[in-house]
Amino acid sequence: MKKLFTLLSFLVIVSSGFAQLRLAVLAGPHSASIDEKNSIPGWDAKVKPFYTSRGGFNAGFLAEIPLNRTGNLALQPGFFYMSKGRKFQQAFDTSVVHTDTLSLKSNFFLNYIDIPINLTYKMPLGKKGKFFVSAGPYISFFYNGKTKSELLVAPTDTTLKFSKAEDDIEVGKGKNKAKTFDFGINGRAGFELGNVILSGFYSQGLSNFFEADYDGTFKHKVIGASIGFWLSKAKPPAPPKPRDKDKDGIPDDQDACPTLPGTALTNGCPDKDGDGIADHVDKCPEIPGVAAYKGCPIPDTDKDGVNDKEDKCPTEAGPASNNGCPLPKPEPDTDGDGVIDKEDKCPTEAGPRANNGCPVIRQEAIEKVNYAARNILFQKGSENLAGSSHTALLDVIAILQKNPALHLTIDGYTDNSGQAAKNLQLSQKRADMVKKYLTDRGIAADRLKATGNGSAKPIADNSTEEGRTKNRRVELKLVE
């Protein structure tokens, strides 16, 4: 039961998800029989009359797929559990027939899964009622089956013996075996009252479903009734399509040109250039335009591809990127570094924009200046340069001349011997002496900055002579 409820829930969801597809649940009783034909002598008169139909039960699902707009014609495939077979019962009059068998009962029951595919026609009966009739082929798949027999015999005049037997029906090829597949035709008729279905049906097998141990054919026959309900409501029929002579998708009663295909923008009239202006009012019917110019393009006086309405210079040709105006002449860039001369602090030397167009200080120049600074010496207790300092300073001059955009900071330092004020004064004089040496040889003063720092920032231990010697120094630094 739980599995059946799960399947039912799934089918309800599927049915509601597809607007055109409906599913119904049906069940009911029926009568099943087997139409047997064979060549056994006396069969029709002596044996056949004792075979009767069996009562059975059918249950399953029916789908409906509309085939027309009104929904009165539909395809109805189904999936049904169907019990089939027959009964046999015969009592023997021992006064007439010489036998010890008093009675014989036999049931031949088979169960199938039937899949009918019917074409259905429906006729309305009031607002909610319909009469329907359907017919079509069906295919069957063997599910299971059993044979049951009961035998009553009188071996003697004073004793009775009763026996019963039950066996599964075998499936496959061979004697006394049922086939797994069967097919036939079926029909169904009845009424739909809202979502409720009341119907009767009939099915007739067309294939031999069983192979007996004698020559003969066996075909199923079922007649029955069922009651059920649709799992979703029928979709109301679609309204009739309006007339559209020119097949342009615009109904004739809304089409200004009902015999000529057009577009919705032009009320159904032709529009060759697709500008939304009907050809009969378009002054340029083959060239897209605008309504303000009666279907013609906006003029472009200077022929630069930018129409006059969007062109800020309508009489001078220019690209669209500049609003139709001519591009200004490029600013000069003498060194070709991408920084125009008026923004380039080194207009004759290429350099990146991040460095204002000046070359980046090379590591080689920095190392040469640092080396020169280490070789600038002063006379003891004086700001006068030692003679050995000239070579180092000439190297600094060469670097500054080669890189006119560079500036130089000159920081003078002393050891901690003596008074701090005098040390500060001496360090400033030494820095100024280096600056004077450079300006006397052509380096602009505004490129140089001299600062005395006294005994601040020692780089060695002032408690030793070697340390004090290192602290009496000048530091040079290139800046952009």
C-alpha positions in Angstrom: 0.0 0.0 0.0 2.9 2.4 0.8 4.4 1.8 -2.6 1.1 2.4 -4.3 0.6 5.7 -2.4 4.2 6.8 -3.4 3.5 6.0 -7.1 0.1 7.8 -6.9 1.8 10.9 -5.4 4.5 10.8 -8.1 1.8 10.6 -10.9 -0.1 13.5 -9.4 3.1 15.7 -9.5 3.9 14.6 -13.1 0.3 15.2 -14.2 0.2 18.7 -12.7 3.6 19.5 -14.2 2.4 18.9 -17.8 -0.6 21.1 -18.6 -1.6 19.0 -21.6 -1.2 15.6 -19.9 -3.8 14.2 -17.5 -3.7 11.0 -15.4 -6.5 9.0 -14.0 -6.8 6.1 -11.5 -9.3 3.3 -12.5 -10.3 0.0 -10.8 -13.2 -2.4 -11.0 -14.5 -5.9 -11.5 -14.7 -7.9 -14.7 -15.4 -11.3 -16.1 -12.6 -13.1 -17.9 -12.8 -16.2 -20.2 -10.7 -18.0 -22.7 -11.7 -18.6 -26.3 -10.3 -22.1 -27.1 -10.4 -23.8 -30.4 -9.1 -27.3 -31.1 -9.6 -30.5 -33.1 -10.4 -32.8 -30.2 -13.5 -34.9 -31.2 -16.6 -34.0 -29.3 -15.0 -30.9 -27.7 -17.7 -28.4 -28.5 -20.5 -30.7 -27.2 -19.0 -32.6 -24.4 -16.2 -30.5 -22.8 -16.6 -26.8 -23.8 -20.0 -26.4 -22.0 -18.3 -27.1 -18.6 -15.9 -24.1 -19.0 -17.1 -20.9 -17.5 -15.7 -17.4 -17.0 -13.9 -16.3 -13.9 -14.5 -13.2 -11.9 -11.5 -10.8 -11.8 -10.3 -7.4 -10.8 -8.6 -4.7 -12.8 -6.7 -1.6 -11.5 -4.3 0.9 -13.0 -3.7 4.3 -14.5 -5.0 6.0 -17.6 -3.2 8.9 -19.3 -4.8 11.4 -21.7 -3.1 13.4 -24.4 -5.4 15.9 -26.3 -5.1 15.7 -30.1 -7.1 18.8 -31.0 -7.8 22.2 -29.6 -11.3 21.4 -28.2 -10.0 18.3 -26.4 -12.8 16.0 -27.7 -10.3 13.8 -29.5 -7.4 12.3 -27.4 -4.9 9.5 -27.2 -5.4 7.5 -24.0 -2.6 5.0 -23.2 -3.0 3.0 -20.0 -1.2 0.7 -17.5 -3.5 -1.9 -15.8 -3.2 -5.0 -13.7 -5.6 -7.5 -15.2 -6.6 -10.9 -13.9 -7.6 -13.4 -16.7 -8.4 -17.1 -17.2 -11.3 -19.4 -16.8 -13.0 -22.1 -14.6 -14.0 -25.7 -15.3 -16.5 -27.7 -13.3 -18.2 -31.1 -14.2 -20.2 -33.5 -12.1 -20.6 -37.1 -13.4 -23.8 -39.2 -13.1 -22.4 -42.6 -12.4 -25.7 -44.2 -13.2 -25.3 -43.1 -16.8 -21.5 -43.0 -17.1 -19.4 -45.8 -15.8 -16.7 -44.0 -13.8 -15.6 -43.6 -10.2 -15.1 -39.8 -10.6 -17.9 -37.9 -9.1 -16.8 -34.3 -9.8 -13.9 -32.3 -11.2 -13.1 -28.7 -10.6 -10.3 -26.8 -12.2 -9.2 -23.1 -12.2 -6.8 -21.7 -14.8 -5.9 -18.2 -13.5 -3.4 -15.8 -15.1 -2.5 -12.3 -14.2 -1.2 -9.7 -16.7 0.0 -6.1 -17.0 -2.1 -4.7 -19.9 -1.0 -1.6 -21.8 -3.8 -0.3 -24.0 -3.3 2.5 -26.5 -6.7 3.9 -27.4 -8.1 6.7 -29.6 -10.9 8.4 -27.6 -13.7 10.6 -28.7 -15.8 12.7 -26.2 -19.2 14.2 -26.6 -20.3 16.9 -24.1 -23.4 16.2 -22.0 -24.1 19.5 -20.2 -21.5 21.7 -18.5 -19.6 19.0 -16.6 -20.7 15.7 -18.2 -19.3 13.9 -21.2 -19.9 10.6 -23.0 -16.8 8.9 -24.4 -15.9 6.0 -26.5 -12.4 4.7 -27.1 -10.8 1.8 -28.9 -7.4 0.6 -29.9 -4.8 -2.2 -29.6 -3.3 -3.5 -26.3 -0.2 -5.5 -25.4 0.1 -7.7 -22.3 3.0 -9.0 -20.2 2.5 -12.1 -18.1 2.8 -11.4 -14.4 2.0 -14.7 -12.7 -0.5 -17.6 -12.8 -1.7 -20.7 -11.1 -3.8 -23.8 -11.8 -6.0 -25.3 -9.1 -7.9 -28.6 -9.3 -10.2 -30.5 -7.0 -11.2 -34.1 -7.6 -13.9 -36.2 -5.9 -13.8 -40.0 -6.6 -15.6 -43.1 -5.2 -13.1 -45.9 -5.4 -15.8 -48.2 -3.9 -19.5 -48.0 -3.2 -18.9 -47.1 0.4 -15.9 -44.7 0.3 -15.2 -41.2 -1.1 -11.8 -39.7 -1.8 -11.2 -35.9 -2.2 -7.9 -34.5 -3.6 -6.6 -31.0 -4.3 -3.6 -29.7 -6.4 -2.2 -26.3 -7.1 0.7 -25.5 -9.4 2.3 -22.4 -10.9 1.8 -21.9 -14.6 5.1 -22.1 -16.3 6.2 -19.5 -18.8 8.3 -19.9 -22.0 8.3 -22.1 -25.1 7.0 -25.7 -24.8 4.0 -27.8 -23.9 1.8 -26.6 -21.2 3.5 -23.2 -20.9 2.2 -19.6 -21.2 3.8 -17.0 -23.3 5.2 -13.9 -21.7 3.8 -11.6 -24.3 0.2 -11.2 -25.6 -1.7 -8.6 -27.7 -5.2 -7.9 -28.8 -7.8 -5.2 -29.3 -10.0 -3.4 -26.7 -12.7 -0.9 -26.4 -14.1 1.3 -23.6 -17.2 3.5 -23.3 -18.7 5.5 -20.5 -19.2 8.8 -18.8 -17.1 11.5 -17.3 -18.9 13.4 -14.5 -16.5 16.2 -13.6 -13.4 14.3 -12.5 -15.2 11.0 -12.0 -15.1 8.3 -14.6 -17.7 5.5 -15.0 -17.0 3.1 -17.8 -17.4 -0.4 -19.2 -14.8 -2.2 -21.4 -14.2 -5.2 -23.5 -10.9 -6.8 -24.7 -10.2 -9.6 -27.1 -6.9 -11.3 -27.5 -5.5 -11.9 -31.0 -2.6 -14.1 -30.2 -2.3 -17.7 -28.9 -1.1 -17.2 -25.4 -0.8 -20.8 -24.3 0.7 -24.0 -25.9 -1.2 -27.1 -24.7 -0.1 -30.7 -25.2 -2.6 -30.9 -28.0 -3.3 -28.8 -31.1 -5.3 -25.8 -30.2 -5.5 -22.0 -29.8 -6.1 -20.0 -26.6 -7.2 -16.4 -26.7 -8.2 -14.1 -23.8 -11.5 -12.4 -23.6 -12.5 -9.9 -20.9 -15.6 -7.8 -20.2 -16.0 -5.5 -17.2 -16.5 -2.2 -15.6 -14.4 0.4 -13.7 -14.7 3.5 -11.7 -12.1 6.1 -11.3 -11.1 9.8 -11.2 -8.8 12.2 -13.0 -5.9 13.4 -10.9 -6.1 16.9 -12.4 -8.7 19.0 -14.1 -9.0 19.1 -17.8 -7.5 22.2 -19.4 -10.3 24.4 -20.9 -10.2 24.4 -24.7 -8.2 27.2 -26.3 -10.1 30.0 -27.9 -10.4 29.8 -31.7 -7.5 31.4 -33.5 -8.5 34.8 -35.1 -8.3 35.1 -38.9 -5.0 36.2 -40.4 -5.1 36.3 -44.2 -1.5 37.4 -44.7 -0.1 35.0 -42.0 2.0 37.7 -40.4 0.8 36.9 -36.8 -1.5 39.9 -36.6 -5.2 39.3 -36.6 -7.1 40.8 -39.5 -9.2 42.9 -37.2 -6.0 44.6 -35.9 -4.1 44.6 -39.2 -4.0 47.8 -41.1 -2.8 45.9 -44.2 -4.6 42.5 -43.8 -3.5 41.2 -47.2 0.2 42.2 -47.0 2.5 40.6 -44.4 3.9 43.2 -42.0 5.1 43.7 -38.4 3.4 44.6 -35.1 5.3 47.9 -35.1 3.7 49.0 -38.3 0.2 47.6 -37.4 0.7 44.7 -39.9 1.9 46.7 -42.8 5.1 46.0 -44.8 8.4 47.6 -43.7 11.2 46.7 -46.1 14.0 48.5 -44.2 12.8 47.3 -40.8 12.9 50.8 -39.2 9.4 50.5 -37.7 7.9 52.9 -40.2 5.4 51.4 -42.7 6.5 51.6 -46.4 3.5 53.6 -47.5 4.5 56.5 -45.2 8.3 56.0 -45.4 10.1 58.5 -47.6 13.1 56.2 -47.7 11.5 52.7 -47.7 14.7 50.8 -48.4 17.0 52.7 -46.0 16.4 52.5 -42.2 15.5 55.9 -40.8 13.7 57.7 -38.0 10.2 59.0 -37.7 11.4 62.6 -37.3 12.8 62.5 -40.8 9.8 60.5 -42.2 11.7 57.3 -42.3 14.9 58.7 -43.7 18.3 58.6 -41.8 19.4 61.6 -39.8 21.7 63.7 -42.0 25.5 63.6 -41.7 26.7 66.8 -43.2 30.5 66.2 -42.9 30.2 62.5 -43.9 32.2 61.4 -40.9 29.8 58.6 -39.9 28.4 60.5 -37.0 24.9 61.9 -37.7 24.3 65.6 -37.2 22.1 65.0 -34.1 25.0 63.4 -32.2 27.9 65.3 -33.9 29.3 68.2 -31.9 31.1 69.4 -35.0 28.6 68.7 -37.8 30.6 70.6 -40.5 34.0 69.2 -39.6 34.8 65.5 -39.9 35.9 63.6 -36.9 35.7 60.2 -35.2 32.8 59.0 -33.1 35.2 58.6 -30.2 35.7 62.4 -30.2 31.9 63.2 -30.7 32.4 63.8 -34.4 35.0 66.5 -33.9 38.6 66.5 -35.4 41.2 65.1 -33.1 43.6 67.8 -31.8 47.2 67.8 -32.9 49.3 65.7 -30.5 51.5 67.5 -28.0 55.2 67.2 -28.7 57.2 64.4 -27.0 60.8 65.0 -27.8 62.3 62.0 -26.1 59.4 59.7 -27.3 58.8 58.3 -23.8 55.0 58.8 -23.8 55.2 61.8 -21.5 54.5 65.1 -23.4 57.2 67.7 -23.1 55.2 70.1 -21.0 54.7 67.4 -18.4 58.2 65.9 -18.8 60.8 67.0 -16.3 63.4 65.5 -18.6 62.1 66.2 -22.1 65.2 65.1 -23.8 65.8 62.0 -21.8 63.3 59.1 -21.9 61.9 57.9 -18.7 58.7 56.4 -17.2 55.6 58.6 -16.4 55.9 57.4 -12.8 59.3 59.2 -12.7 57.9 62.3 -14.4 59.5 61.3 -17.7 63.0 61.2 -16.2 65.3 58.1 -16.3 65.3 56.0 -13.2 68.5 56.2 -11.2 70.6 53.3 -12.2 72.1 51.1 -9.5 75.5 51.6 -11.1 75.3 55.4 -10.5 74.2 54.9 -6.9 77.1 52.5 -6.2 79.6 55.0 -7.7 78.3 57.9 -5.6 78.5 55.7 -2.4 82.1 54.7 -3.3 83.0 58.4 -3.9 81.5 59.4 -0.5 83.7 56.9 1.3 86.8 58.5 -0.3 86.0 62.1 0.6 88.4 63.1 3.4 89.1 66.3 5.3 92.1 67.8 7.0 91.9 67.1 10.7 89.8 69.6 12.6 89.1 71.5 9.4 86.6 71.7 6.6 89.3 71.8 4.0 89.3 68.8 1.6 92.2 66.5 1.6 94.0 66.2 -1.7 92.9 62.6 -2.1 89.3 63.7 -2.2 89.4 65.3 -5.6 89.3 62.1 -7.7 86.1 60.9 -5.8 84.4 64.3 -6.3 85.2 64.4 -10.0 83.4 61.1 -10.3 80.4 62.6 -8.6 80.5 65.6 -11.0 80.6 63.2 -14.0 77.5 61.3 -12.8 75.5 64.6 -12.2 76.5 65.9 -15.6 75.3 62.7 -17.3 72.0 62.8 -15.4 70.9 66.4 -15.3 67.5 65.5 -13.7 69.2 64.1 -10.6 69.7 66.0 -7.3 72.3 65.3 -4.6 72.0 65.5 -0.8 75.2 66.0 1.1 75.2 65.1 4.8 78.2 65.9 7.0 79.0 64.0 10.2 81.7 64.2 13.0 82.8 61.9 15.8 81.8 62.8 19.4 85.2 64.4 20.3 84.9 68.0 21.5 81.8 70.1 22.0 78.6 69.1 20.3 77.9 72.7 19.0 81.3 72.9 17.4 80.9 69.4 15.9 77.6 70.5 14.4 79.2 73.7 13.0 82.1 71.7 11.6 79.9 69.1 9.9 77.9 71.8 8.2 81.1 73.5 7.0 82.3 70.2 5.5 79.0 69.6 3.7 79.1 73.2 2.4 82.7 72.6 1.2 81.6 69.6 -0.8 78.7 71.6 -2.3 81.0 74.5 -3.2 83.4 72.1 -4.8 80.6 70.9 -7.1 79.1 74.3 -7.9 82.5 75.7 -8.7 82.7 73.0 -11.4 79.4 73.7 -13.1 76.8 71.8 -11.0 73.7 74.0 -10.3 73.3 74.9 -6.7 69.6 74.1 -6.7 70.5 70.5 -7.5 72.5 70.3 -4.2 71.4 70.2 -0.6 74.1 70.4 2.2 73.3 69.5 5.8 75.5 69.2 8.9 74.5 66.6 11.4 77.3 66.8 14.0 78.0 63.6 15.8 74.4 62.2 15.2 73.9 58.9 13.6 77.3 57.3 14.2 78.1 54.3 12.1 80.9 53.0 14.3 82.0 52.9 18.0 83.3 56.4 19.1 85.3 54.8 21.9 88.1 53.7 19.4 90.2 55.7 17.1 89.1 53.4 14.2 85.5 54.0 15.0 85.9 57.8 15.3 87.6 57.9 11.9 84.6 56.1 10.3 82.2 58.5 12.0 84.0 61.6 10.5 82.3 61.3 7.1 80.2 62.7 4.3 77.3 60.8 2.9 76.0 61.4 -0.6 72.6 60.4 -1.9 71.2 60.8 -5.4 67.5 61.8 -5.6 65.2 62.4 -8.5 
